[in-house]
């Protein structure tokens, strides 16, 4: 029983630390007031990231995830949404120590620090690249006739 209480207390401490880093990240992004870049535009409203990339609008809603031990991260999945379907296009994570990474399993997936002056450009470039590789730009199948 004591082990479970300790585990929950440690988890709550990790989530609290992550919440503070996450709020700082959103504040940093929001300072641009809807940043634009050649790769698109990014805005923040109520914690949700919205991106216009290569002529398509995507949204990413934050979600806290646990990835082993006492480690937590905020997951952002940029998704293309239609009336009936939500399709994930690209995902990144904000770690407790303020790093943005494209994978929690890969040490080489570091994008940048959350407060990097070029964070918006980096995110827009990554999302735009993923959009270009997605079904949104895939050719239609051949028409048999």
VENLINNOR-V237340 format. One line per field, one symbol per residue. burial: + if it has 24 or more other C-alpha atoms within 12 Angstrom, else -. A space follows every 50 residues. Layout:
burial = ???
//
This chain:
burial = ----------+--++-+++-+++-++-+++----++--++++++--++++ ++++-++++++++++-----++++++++++-------+++++++++++++ ++++------+++++---++++++++++-++----+---------
//
